Each structure stands twice: as C-alpha cells, then as structure tokens.
Amino acid sequence: MTTVGDHAVPATRAARGEPATRAARGEPATPATHGEPATGATDGEPVEGYAVVYDDTGPVATVDASGEPAPAVIVPADLPVAELADSPVLTVLDAYPELPGFVVIAADGALVGVLPVGVLDDYLGAGGFVPSSKTMGPVGGTGDLDVPGDPRLPIARIRCQAAGCGYVNALAFLDLAHPPTCGNPDLAAHALAVRGV
C-alpha cells in the first residue's frame, strides 16, 4: 500500500506575505517565521518547485513556479493514495482545478512536502481503483457509529474571498452549488466565497 508521503516532493515553507512565488521557483526568500524548509531542502535553501504558505493557523496556500496561489489541501503523510483518491476533499478541485498539489504533513505536524496532483492523476489513470460505496446498505447504520482511533481526514483550508473577510475555513467537502457558511466569528453570517486565496 503506497502512501501520499511516499510520493511527496520537497517544498519550501513560506510565511504569509513572503514572496512565495520566488520561493517556489527556488529563488532566495527571507526565512519563514514558522519553521525551516521541508524535508529535502539543503542548507536552508528554498526548494525549486513548490512553496507552502503558512500563517499563524498553519498552511493556508500552495504555490508552484507559475505563481498562482491555491488553497492548502492538507493530507497526512501516512494516508494511502487510494484513500485520498476516494476522499470527498477532492471536491475542492471543482473550484480550483489549477491546484498544484496537496500539502503533506507528518504526524508531528511537520511539513513533508507536496504531493503533485499529477501523481493522483496517474494513480487514477492506471486503472484498478474502485471507489468505495457511499451508501450504508439496505438497513442503514445499525451498528456502532463511532470511528475507532483518531480519524484523520484530508482538509482543505480555503480563505474566504467575501469583501472584508479573509477568514480561513477548514473544509472536508465543498459543494459549489451550496457553499457553506463562512466561519468568521467577527462578521455577519455569509456564504463562503471560494475563488482565489
């Protein structure tokens, strides 16, 4: 069973407001305030290819060399690729088809790197993947409804684009036809505006 961590490529950790596009291109950037570059970076130098932008709450965006920021979709490093392929978090790709990859995080919260979307495309294109059933069977959930252990789901962190908002919402699923209510406690209730980061 292959995991997302097995396929992650190194990424540079960048602080919000830092020139993340330069970091993704491998150009020197000011040191991030929340840690060091990801595994694979040498001597603290940025890694060419990807940057993960952090703020005080954690990863908020991914940037590749194109310079287009996209939401941070966070996946645990030990998550099997098959589970990511079957995850409802992939609905974020409906709103952000340019998503360069998924932010891969170790169990201790350290940045492992970025799983390029192309790796998931290759996995799905190879055949053999069978999505799990989304129904509960003919009698529904009649057994224990608790999930054993510590459930860890991929999470998309999307910055609300409503005027004056900017709150980072954590979502496991995104329905563009019915966007969720933004979680910003400082503003009146409003629908999450999802384009851009």
JOTA-V644442 format. One record per residue. OMEGA is omega in whole degrees, -180 to 180 (NA if undefined). BURIAL is # if it has 9 or more other ideal C-beta (glycine too) atoms within 8 Angstrom, else .. Layout:
BEGIN
omega->(OMEGA/OMEGA)
burial->(BURIAL/BURIAL)
END
This chain:
BEGIN
omega->(-179/-178/178/178/178/-174/-178/174/-179/178/176/176/-177/177/178/-178/176/179/-175/179/177/179/-180/178/179/179/-180/177/178/-179/178/-180/-175/176/-176/175/-176/175/-180/176/-179/176/177/179/178/178/179/175/-175/169/175/-177/-180/164/-177/-177/-178/-180/179/-179/171/180/173/-175/177/179/-179/179/177/-180/174/174/-170/178/177/-177/-177/177/177/179/179/179/176/-180/-178/-174/176/179/179/175/177/179/175/-180/-176/-179/180/180/-176/-178/-178/180/-177/-175/177/-179/180/178/-180/177/177/-179/-180/173/-180/179/179/177/178/176/180/179/-179/-179/-179/-178/179/178/177/-180/178/177/179/178/-178/179/-173/-179/179/-178/-179/-177/180/-178/179/176/-179/177/-178/-178/178/180/168/-178/174/177/-173/179/180/-178/177/-178/177/-176/-179/-180/179/-180/177/-176/173/-175/178/176/-177/179/-180/-178/-180/174/177/-178/-178/-178/-176/-180/174/-179/179/180/176/174/-166/-179/179/176/NA)
burial->(././#/#/#/./#/#/#/#/#/#/#/#/#/././#/./#/#/#/#/#/./#/././#/././#/././././#/#/././#/./././#/#/#/./#/#/#/#/#/#/#/./././#/#/#/#/#/#/././././#/#/#/#/#/#/#/#/#/./#/#/#/#/./#/#/./#/./#/./#/#/#/././#/././#/#/#/#/#/#/#/#/././././#/#/#/#/#/#/#/./#/#/././#/./././././#/././././././././././././././././././././././././#/#/#/#/#/#/#/#/#/././#/./#/#/#/./#/#/./#/././././#/#/./#/./#/././#/././#/./#/#/#/././.)
END
